[in-house]
């Protein structure tokens, strides 16, 4: 985690994607290696949060699909 990273729960998926795109653009504008390392930390944090959200959504969708099995009674 980056020390200046705000609470990611307050951001939407779109906000996270926009921050990733913005940092990617700024990454190639600077030639300072120390700044680039800090940007990489932020980008990685945002990407990890997005992946975790998508994994949770997929898991919830699979659980919802499994609940339909109880409704079908084949005799």
C-alpha positions, 0 to 999 in steps of 0.5 A, spaced: 500 500 500 502 506 498 502 511 504 498 517 500 493 512 498 486 514 499 480 509 502 479 505 495 472 503 498 470 510 497 471 510 489 467 506 484 470 501 479 470 507 473 474 512 478 479 506 479 480 505 472 480 513 470 486 513 476 490 507 473 489 510 466 491 517 468 497 514 472 499 510 466 499 516 462 503 520 467 508 514 468 511 515 461 511 523 461 516 523 467 523 520 467 524 520 474 525 513 477 523 514 484 517 518 482 515 512 477 516 507 482 511 511 487 506 511 481 507 503 480 505 502 487 499 506 486 497 503 479 498 496 482 494 498 488 488 500 484 489 494 479 489 489 485 482 493 488 479 492 481 481 485 481 478 483 488 472 487 486 471 483 480 472 476 483 467 478 489 462 480 484 463 473 480 463 469 486 456 472 488 454 471 481 456 464 482 452 463 488 446 466 486 446 461 480 447 455 485 441 457 489 436 456 483 438 449 483 434 448 489 428 451 486 428 445 480 425 439 482 426 433 477 422 427 479 
